[in-house]
Amino acid sequence: MRLPDSVTGSFLVALGAAAAYGGWILPPVPGQPVGPNVFPLVIGCGLALCGLAIVFGIGHSFEEEEELIPFEDGQAASPPPQSKLYGLRALLPPALLLFYVLAADRLGFIITAAIMVYVTSTALGAKWKLALPLAALSPFAIHLIFGKLLRVPLPVGLLPTPW
């Protein structure tokens, strides 16, 4: 049985709201601008936003979905077979993790993360018109959240970081 997107998205919104509320009620550490309450608050808000995107179908193209044509006996036909490389997508996360470990110190976080986001989004079927801006903007957003707000040291690499 497959759950509709609205149920899945609503569950993610509820889970994100619970995490954000948990971060909201945690007391901040005196003398620290960013305490243990910020991480669950940021993650919960992000999870809730992703859940809302799923509920409202943002970024989902319905004309790309294939309809199954029923056979004469009333059973649905199977979808067309995938290419031989379709199963290799399971190797993408460990390959990208290995790439990050090997390249982050040399290239830096921004370049490495941009490559990883572009490869992941195109492997998941995104067109280059969506994958390229996503790959350009998301590393900077992650850098601002983790590098500046949470003060997590990120590898600098080739790009000097004047920001």
PyMOL commands that set and color helices and strands:
alter all, ss='L'
color gray80, all
select helices_A, chain A and resi 5-25+38-55+62-64+86-107+109-123+128-149
alter helices_A, ss='H'
color red, helices_A
deselect
rebuild
show_as cartoon
